Amino acid sequence: MVQLIGGLFPPGFDIMNQLDFTQAAQSFQPQLYSHALHFTKDEDDAKDLLQETLIKAFRFCDRFDAGTNLKGWLYVIMKNTFYNGVVKTKRKREVISDEDLDSPSLVHSSTANAGEVKFAMEDIAKAMGALRPNYRIAFQRYFEGYKYEEIAHELGIPLGTVKTYIFQARCDLKKYLKMYR
């Protein structure tokens, strides 16, 4: 068995078999558990983190440089394992959360069928048709990407009038299409 002094292997120690490595790593188990508890704040999670750390250390023991600090190496594995787990959990929560499952926004994110889309497009066409012609033309041009100045020049009306037409068109469309909010 390898004798440890402050977590360092003795000078000249070059080859470590897996049994020696396992015994040396397990000697730090109480300290590692304390460190895991500090990270997780939960006993079961700390035990899981400790187990995962020791498994990774055993699996990659060939990468450990003899003559270096085993305890420090194990702490780094634990820290990285914990933070990688936190990042994964955070990503999962961002992808789907309980709020998303209960919220009306689920309707917008779910797959819509072709019938619903067809009805929505028909309603939009009806709403656009219900607009005053000068509002509709100004709004369509703006929606197509034309600038206010270009629309004013094309229609031969003042810039402020173009802005008013577009504003009024938006307000009217919101009224006509309020069921889609």
Phi, psi and omega in degrees: 000144182279130176272132181253139175237105179063027177087000180255143174281151182297149179301144179087355179280115186250319187248131179231123178276170186294327178295313178298318180298315181299315180296320180294317181292321180291337178294339179264005185304315180298320180291321178294321179297318178300318179294319179295321178296323176298319180291308193271332183064019180215132185296316181294317178295324178295320178296318178297316180296318178298315180297315180296322179296314181293324177296315179296319180297316179295317182295326183249026182297336178292343179271352179286131179273116178300143181093000177250178187280105180295318181299316177297319179298317178294320178298320179295318177300316180297314181299313180296319178298316180297310183294323176296322176294321178296317179297316179299315180297318180297318178297319179298319179295325179291326181290315180213131177230164181300324179298319181297326182290329183264350190271157176294344180292343178298327178300320182286330183270346181280164180288126179266149178271166186296328180296316179297318180296319180298314179297318179298316180295322177296318179296321178295317179297319178296317180296318178296321179292333181280346179290153172300144183304318181292326175293313183300314182296314180297316181295316180299317180297317179296317179297327179284352175108004178288149177277159180307316183297320180294320179294316179300317180295316181296317184273348180069038179233161180296155181302316180299324178293320178300314180298321179295315179301315181294318178299313180297320178298317178299314180299315180295319179296322177299319179296313183293327187251022184298338180291345181264007180284000000 
